[in-house]
């Protein structure tokens, strides 16, 4: 048995629940018999410093330290890894950022990097430590400090994975809950992978191959959360929840038929062109109360340029149908794509105004960030001079803690997107002013919604924070 410490370094946006990907990793280790503790420096109520994190890590005395790295916290993770050098027999980096460039973390001091989904790899590495570092595992997705690397292969059998709730005891719930007693689940994923090819997309851990869990497997997890922890609302974080209609129908029917889930509700994310009115009717009968539609732009040419694969009419129809079913509607828009001008941005603003009557929330802010591994980053980083921008501390802007500010105050803060000032694509003054107008419109619309509802549906998490791995 190995003692494993899993660390999530601080992120610019705090997280109100344990990161789902880290829950999967911890649960996999627990099921294999290892001792696990999770240290979440990105949690809403974590108030410590890196000194505190280092002290807690040394007190735990782990055999293996595993760190989850997003692009936004990679540099902080590298700094923390230097502080913990020599503490454990093996230091492991994994997560979205590592999947893009597994050689970067080993160059910054990690012993091994895990690309892609890490559940099987972390178990093999824990066994490797437990065996005294003998018989090094030769698994897809591992990159070692000595340069040996194997390409990542997506997991096939998602039903075989441990349930995330098995890891709840590894987290200090005082970092998420005011009284430290309530379990704060991080949602569920019923599928992995997204068939879309959007040029800006940063959800690359689970890949493009669409894979799904069986309806029985998903519903068993939901029922356990309801019975053991009193959970009555289930956010589904799949990138393309409605991508496969037979699977969607089977899942809706299974949820509706489960007695333990009578009266339970859920929410999901999907592109507007992947759902039809009859799908929404079935989803609503099964408990769906909120749906998040990704569109990104109101300009047809921009949508073609970013390979979004849908048209404004897709979202017009989907939002209207969802609202007719009584669902809370959320629509995502982004601004500042390379080559996007004032006219294109005005079309997006016009569409947001048109949709606002049937849309409860728009995603907050939305200025494009060129994440590594995306087509937009690969095409433009040299031209605009933002190569490896995440290693520049001036480009990592910490945001106010939304849970401390309160919902409406947080939305007032979101009237300005700090990413715009970073000026990745050297916007003209006119484009910059139009982007700022679009950002402000969304925030003010959301404020009006919150005033209408006493208990608003939580806004969607940042894209990078929603993926598992």
N, C-alpha and C positions, 0 to 999 in steps of 0.2 A: 504493500500500500504506500503510495506517495502522498506527501502533503503538498497541495497545490494552492497557490494564491493567484487569483484572477483579478486583474486591475483594469479599470476603465479610466484613463486620464481625463482631466477636465475638458469639457467642450464649451464653445462659446454660448450655446443654448443649453440650459440645464434640462435634465430629464426627470419627469415626474414619476417614473416607474423604472424598475431594473431593465436594462437593455435586453431585448428578447434574444439576440444572438448569444450574449453571455450566459443567459439562462440555459440555452440549449447546451452550451459547452459544459457548464457546471453540472447539469443533470446527467450528461453522458459520463462524466468522471465519477459522479456519485454512484451511478448504476454499475460501474466497473469496480467499485469498492474503495475508491480513494477518498481522502479527507480534503475538503474544499472550503475555501473562504473567498468571498468576493468583496473587493474594495472599489466602490463606485464613487470616484471623485467628481463625476458629472451629475450626481444626484441633486435634486432640488434643495435638500436641507443639509447637504454636506457643507460644513463651514471650515473645514480644516485646511492646512497648507501642505505643501510637499514634505515639509519636516514631519508633520503628523503622519502622513502616509508612509514615510520611510520608517518612522518609529513603530507603527502598527505592523508593517511588513517584517521588521526584524523581530518583533515579539512573537509573531506567528512562526518564524523560522521555517520557511517553505523549502521543499526539495526542488520544486519547479515554480517559476513565476511566468504566468501567461498574461500578455497585455493586448487589449483590443484597441486597434488604431484606426481612426477615421482620418481623412485628410486634415480636418480642422484640429486634431489633437496630436498629430504625428510628432511634431517637434517637442511638444510637452512630454510625450511618451519617451522620446529618445533621451531627454534630459533626466527623466525619472529613472530610466534604465541605467544611466551612468551612476546615479546615486546608489542604486541597488546592486551595482557590479560586485560579484563575488558572494552575494547573499545566498543564492540558490545554485544547485548543481546544473540547472538548465534554465535558460531564459528564452521564451517563445513569444514571437509577435504574430498576431493574426488580425483579421478584420478587413473591412473594405479597402483601406489604403494599401495594406500589405498585398492584397490580391492584384493590384495594379502593378506594383513594383516590389516584388519580394526581396530583391537584392538591396534595396535601400535600408531596411531595418537591420540586416546583418552587417551592413557597412557602418551602422551606428551602434554596434555592440551586442546585438542579439545573437544567440547561438544558432537559432533556426527560425525561419519564417514559414508560416502556413498560409498558402493561397487558397481562396475559395472557402467552401463549407468545411468547418474544422472539427466536427464532432468525432469522426473516426481518427483523425490525425492526433488530436490532443490525447485521446485514450492511449494510442500507440506510444506517444512520447512519455506519458506518465508511466507506462509499463517499462519503457526504456530506462527511465530514472530509477525505478524500483529494482531493476535488475543490475544496478551498478554501472549504468552507461555501457553495457555490453550489447552486442548485436543491434546496431543502430537500425531503426526501421527504414525501409526503402519504400515509401508510399508516394503516390502522386500528390503534387502540391507542396512538397517540402523543399525548401532551399536552405542549405547549411552554410555556415560561415566559411567553410573551406571551398565553396563554389559548387558543390554537387547539388543539382537541381533536377526536379521532375515536374512536368506539366500537370496542372490540376485536372481532375476528372470529376464531373458532377455526381452527387450521390443519386442512386437509383431508388432505393427503398426508403421513402420518407416515413412509412409506418413503423419502421424499426427504431426510429429515434426515440430517446427518452423524452417524456413530457417536460416542458419547461418548469411547471409548477413543482416538480420534484426538487428543484434547487432553491425554493424560497428560503429555506433555513440558512442558506449561505450568505444572505444579504441582511444588513441591519435595516429593518423597516423604519427606524427613526429617521433615516435619511430621506424618506418619502412621505411619511404620515405624521401629522401633528402630534399624535399620542404614542407613536411608535408601536402600536398594537395591530393596526389594520394591515392586512395583506394588500399590496398594491400590484396587481398583475400587469404585465407588460403587453397584453394582447395575445393574439394567436396568428399563426400563418398556416393556411390550409393547403397552400401550394408554394412552389418556388420556381423562379425563372419567369422571364417575360419575353414573348416572341417579338416585341417591337424593337426597332433599331434607332431610336431617337438619338440625335447627335450630341445632346447635352446630358444624357442619362448617366448618373453616378451609381446606379444600383447594379454593380457588377459581380458581387459575391456569389449570387446564386445562378448567374449565367443566363443564357437565352433559351436553353432547353426547358420547356414548360413541363413540370412534374407536379403531381398532386397526391395528397393523402386520400385514403378512402373515406367516404362519408362516416362509416362506423367509427373509424379511428378519431376523426375530428370530434364527433359528437360525444365519444367517451371522454375526451379531454374536457369538453365544455361541462359535461355532467359532473365530473370530478371537481372542477372548480366551483360549480354551484353548490354541491353537497358539502365539500370540505371547507370552503372559504367564503361561501355566501356570495359569490360573484353572480350578478344578474345582467351585466352588460358586457359584451365581448367585441372589442375592436379587432377586425381582421386586417392584417397589414400586407396581404398579398399585393403584388404589383399589378396583377391583372386577374382579379377575383372572378370575373365573369367570362374568361377567355374560352372556356369549353362548356357549352350549354348542357350536355348530358351530365357532366360532373356537377354543375351548378344545380340542376334540377334534383339530382340525387341527394345533394347536401341539404338543400332547402327542405325536402321531404323528410329527411332523417331528423333534422332539428325540430320540425313541427310535430313529429311523432314521439319525441322523447318526453315522458312525463316530467322529468326533473327540470326541463327547460320551458315548461309552460309559463308564459308571461315574460320570459327572458328576451332581451333585445340585443341587436348587434349592428355594426357598421362596417363598411368596406370601401375599397378604392378600385376604380376601374376606368379605362378610357371610355369616352362617350360612344364610340362606334362599336363597342363590344357588348352592348346591352340593348334590349328591345323592351317596349312597354309590357309585353306579357311576362318577360323575365322579372321586371320590377314588381308586378302584381304578385308573382309567386314568392319573391323575396320578402315583400311586405307581410304576406300571410305567415311567413316563417320567422318573423320578428325583426327584419331589417328596418331600422328607423333613421339611418343616415347613410348617405353615399357621397363619395368624393370623386369628382370627375376631373380628369386631366385633359386640358386643351392646349394651354400655354400661349396661344396667339389668336387674334381675330383676323389676321391677314393670311389669305390663302397661299401667297408666295412664301411667306415666312414658314408656314406649316410644311410646305414642300421642302424648303431648304433644310429644316431640322428633322425631316423624315418622320414627322409625327404620325402620318398614316390616317389622318382623319380631317374632316372639314368642320367649319363652325356650325353648319346645320346639324351635324351629329350631336353636338352638345346642346344645341337649342332644343332638339327633340327629347334628348335624354333628361335634361333638367325639368322640362315641362311635365314629362311622364312621371318622374320621381316626385315632383311636388304634388301632382294629382293624386298620388298614392299616400300623401301625408308625410313624406320623408323630409328630414332636414337635408338640405342640399349644400354642397361645398364645391366650388369650381376653382381650379388652379390656372393661374396665368403667370407668365414670366416676361421679363423685359430686358432689352439690351443685347439681343443676338447680334453677332457680327453682320454688318451691312444693313441692319434694321434702321430705317429712318423715321422721321417725324410722321409721315403719312401712314406708314405701317403701324406705328404705335397708336395713332389716332384711331385706326380701325379696331385695334384691340380695346381701346378705351370705349369706343362706341358700342362694341359688343358687350363689354362689362355693364355699361349703362342699360343696354337692352335686357340683359339677363338678370339684372339686380332685383326685379320684382319677384322672380321665382327662385333666386339664389339667397340662401340664408347667410353664407359666409364665402368670402374669397380667401385663398391662402394669403397669409401675411407677407408683406414685402415682395420678394420675387425677382430681384435683379440677378441676372445670370452670373453664376460663379463657374469658371472654367475648371472643373474637376479633372484631375489626371485620369487617363484611361478613356476619356471621352473623345469622340471625333473632333469636337470643337477645340479641346486642349491641344490635341496632336497637330491640328492644322494651323493654330494661331499662336502658340506660346513663344516661338522664336520671333515671329513677326512683331508681336506687341511687347516682348520683353518680360513675360511673367513665368519663365521657366522655373519650376520648383518653387512657386510662390509660397507654399505652405511652410517653408523653412525660414521665411521672413516674418519675424514677430509683429511687425507693423501691419501685416495683412490679416492677422488674427484678431478680430474685434469681439471682445466679450460683450454680451448683451445683458441688459437688466434682467433680474430673476423675475419671470412673469408671475410665479406663484407668490412672491412677496409683494409685488405691485398690485395684484388683483387684475381681473380680466380686462376691465375697461381701461385702466391705466396702462396696462401692457399694450393694448391696441393703440392708445394715443402715442406711445413710444414707437410703435411700428409705422407711424405715418412717414417716418424717414428710414430708408434702408441704408445702413452704413456701407454696404457693398458698393453703392453708387460712387462714393467718394474714393474708393480704391481704383476706379477708372481703368479696369483691365483692358478695355477695348478703345480707349482714348476717344470718348464720345464728344461730339460737338456740343456747344452750349445749348443749342435748340433741342437736340436729342436728350441731353441730360435733364433739361427742364420738363420735357414731355414724360420721361420715365418717372421723375419725381411726382408729377401730377397723377400718373397711373397708380403709383404706390399709395399716395395719399387717398385717392378715391377708394381703394380697397379697405384701408384701415377705417375710414369714416363710415363706410357702409357696414362694416362689422360692428362698429360701436352702436350703430342704430339697431342692429339685430340684437345685441346683448341687452339693450334697454327694453326690447320687446319681450325677451324671455328671461324668466327668473333663474332658470337652470340651463344655460346654453350647452349644446353639444361641444365637447372639447375640439379645438382646432387640430388639424393634422400635424403630425410630427415632421421635423425636417427630413428630407429625402434620405440623407445618409444614415439617419438614426433609425430608420424603419426597417432596414434589411437585416437578415440573420446571417451569421457567419462567425 
